[in-house]
Amino acid sequence: MSDDENATQHSRELLSAADVGRTVARMAHQIIEKTAVGSDGAPPLILIGIPTRGSTLAQRLAARIEEFAGTRPPVGSLDITLYRDDLRSKPHRALERTSVPDTGVDGALVVLVDDVLFSGRSVRAALDALRDLGRPRAVQLAVLVDRGHRELPLRADYVGKNVPTARSEDVSVLLVEHDGRDGVELRSAGSPGSAGEDLR
């Protein structure tokens, strides 16, 4: 059996490329409505992505918000490596880039952006990392996929798609900037391309 045939047997498409585009657009509309971005008296909006794909999604959301609301929120990227609660057991990790707008995050409405919400531990790490950068007025969370199995009392404010999963399965978000195509796939453990991410 070829690798392609094996991958087909062990993966299922959850979102096509077109679905990803429509989902990001819908999430952008929801952010505009909930944050009143661009309105008088609204706090400054900042989108901060959790690398790698969360940062890319944050850029896409910002572009859509600009398209729909006429104003583009600044975008940052937040490395959570040193804030992970599994750092001691898995210490050898590459550091990602952290960048925030020149205005900083103090007093801003920060929307953290990630690709998949799972246990909630990466979000907790992101909140700790964000706290070291300043004091936002409020923090919200946007995720493309919520797969359940929360281990911490956290929930997303903006969800592209809720996907019931087994713990043995993996949700893989594919973005053209990193993978050559857009899509979301549900993969069984050990299937080709299964990331096995355990912190999300």
C-alpha positions in Angstrom: 0.0 0.0 0.0 1.4 3.4 -0.9 1.8 6.2 1.6 -0.9 8.2 -0.3 -3.4 5.3 0.1 -2.5 4.8 3.7 -2.9 8.6 4.4 -6.3 8.5 2.7 -7.5 5.7 4.9 -6.4 7.5 8.1 -7.5 11.1 7.4 -10.8 12.8 6.8 -11.3 16.3 5.4 -13.0 18.6 7.9 -12.6 21.9 5.9 -11.7 22.4 2.3 -9.7 25.4 1.1 -12.9 27.2 0.3 -14.3 26.4 3.7 -11.2 27.8 5.4 -11.6 31.1 3.5 -15.3 31.4 4.4 -14.6 30.5 8.0 -11.9 33.1 8.4 -14.3 35.7 6.8 -17.1 34.8 9.2 -14.7 35.0 12.2 -13.6 38.4 11.0 -17.2 39.6 10.9 -17.7 38.3 14.4 -14.7 40.1 15.7 -15.8 43.4 14.1 -19.3 43.0 15.6 -18.1 42.1 19.1 -15.2 44.5 19.4 -16.7 47.5 17.5 -13.4 48.0 15.8 -13.0 51.4 14.3 -15.9 52.9 16.3 -15.6 56.0 18.5 -14.7 54.9 22.1 -13.7 51.4 21.2 -10.4 50.3 22.7 -7.6 49.7 20.2 -7.7 46.2 18.7 -4.6 44.0 18.4 -4.5 40.5 16.9 -1.7 38.4 18.3 -1.0 34.9 16.8 0.5 31.9 18.5 3.1 30.5 16.1 3.2 29.0 13.8 -0.2 28.8 12.1 -1.9 31.1 14.6 0.3 33.9 13.5 -0.6 33.3 9.9 -4.3 33.2 10.7 -4.0 36.4 12.6 -2.6 38.1 9.5 -5.5 36.7 7.4 -8.1 37.9 10.0 -6.5 41.4 10.0 -6.7 41.5 6.2 -10.4 40.5 6.3 -11.2 43.0 9.0 -9.6 45.7 6.9 -11.7 44.6 3.9 -15.0 44.6 5.9 -14.4 47.5 8.3 -12.0 49.7 6.5 -9.4 49.6 9.2 -6.6 47.1 9.7 -5.7 46.1 13.3 -2.0 45.7 14.1 -0.8 42.1 14.3 1.8 40.5 16.6 3.2 37.1 17.2 3.7 35.6 20.7 6.2 32.8 21.4 5.0 30.6 24.3 7.9 28.2 24.4 9.4 29.2 27.7 5.9 29.4 29.3 4.8 25.8 28.4 4.1 23.6 31.4 5.8 20.6 29.7 9.1 22.4 29.2 10.9 20.3 31.8 10.0 17.0 30.2 10.5 18.3 26.6 13.2 21.0 26.9 14.6 20.9 23.4 12.4 23.3 21.4 13.1 26.0 18.9 12.2 29.5 20.0 9.7 31.4 17.8 9.6 35.1 17.2 7.7 37.4 19.5 6.6 40.8 18.1 4.1 43.3 19.3 3.0 46.6 17.8 5.1 49.7 18.7 2.2 51.0 20.8 2.4 47.9 23.0 -0.6 46.0 24.5 -1.4 48.2 27.5 -5.1 49.2 27.4 -5.7 47.4 24.2 -8.2 44.7 23.4 -6.0 41.7 22.5 -7.4 38.8 20.5 -5.1 35.8 20.7 -5.3 33.7 17.6 -4.5 30.0 17.3 -5.2 27.2 14.9 -6.5 24.5 17.2 -7.9 24.6 20.7 -7.4 21.3 22.6 -6.4 21.0 26.2 -6.2 24.8 26.7 -2.6 24.6 27.9 -1.1 26.6 25.1 -3.6 29.3 25.7 -2.6 29.4 29.4 1.0 29.7 28.3 0.1 32.5 25.9 -1.7 34.4 28.7 1.4 34.1 30.9 3.6 35.3 28.1 1.2 38.2 27.3 1.2 39.3 30.9 4.9 39.9 30.7 4.4 42.2 27.8 1.9 44.6 29.5 -1.6 44.9 30.8 -4.3 44.7 28.0 -7.8 46.1 28.7 -9.2 42.7 27.8 -8.1 39.4 26.1 -10.2 37.3 23.8 -9.4 34.1 22.0 -10.0 33.1 18.4 -9.4 29.6 17.1 -10.0 28.0 13.7 -10.9 24.7 15.3 -12.1 23.7 18.7 -11.6 20.0 19.2 -12.7 19.7 22.8 -11.0 17.7 25.6 -10.3 20.8 27.7 -8.0 20.3 30.8 -8.3 23.9 31.9 -11.4 26.2 32.4 -10.9 28.1 29.1 -13.1 28.7 26.1 -12.8 30.6 22.8 -14.7 33.8 22.0 -14.6 33.1 18.3 -14.6 29.5 16.9 -14.4 28.6 13.2 -15.6 25.0 13.6 -16.3 22.8 16.6 -15.1 19.2 15.9 -15.8 16.3 18.3 -12.6 14.2 18.4 -11.1 11.3 20.2 -7.9 12.0 22.1 -6.1 9.5 19.8 -6.9 11.7 16.8 -5.1 14.7 15.6 -6.5 17.8 13.9 -4.2 19.2 11.3 -4.6 22.7 10.0 -3.0 23.2 6.6 -2.3 26.7 5.3 -0.9 27.6 1.9 1.9 29.7 3.5 3.3 26.6 5.3 1.8 23.6 3.6 1.1 24.6 0.0 -2.6 24.4 0.4 -5.4 25.3 2.8 -7.5 22.7 4.6 -8.3 21.0 7.9 -7.9 17.3 8.3 -8.8 14.8 11.1 -6.1 12.2 11.3 -5.8 9.1 13.4 -2.7 8.6 15.6 0.3 7.5 13.7 -1.1 8.4 10.2 1.2 10.2 7.8 1.4 13.9 8.7 -0.1 13.5 12.2 1.5 16.1 14.3 0.6 14.7 17.7 0.5 18.1 19.3 -0.1 17.6 23.1 -0.2 21.0 24.6 -3.0 22.8 22.7 
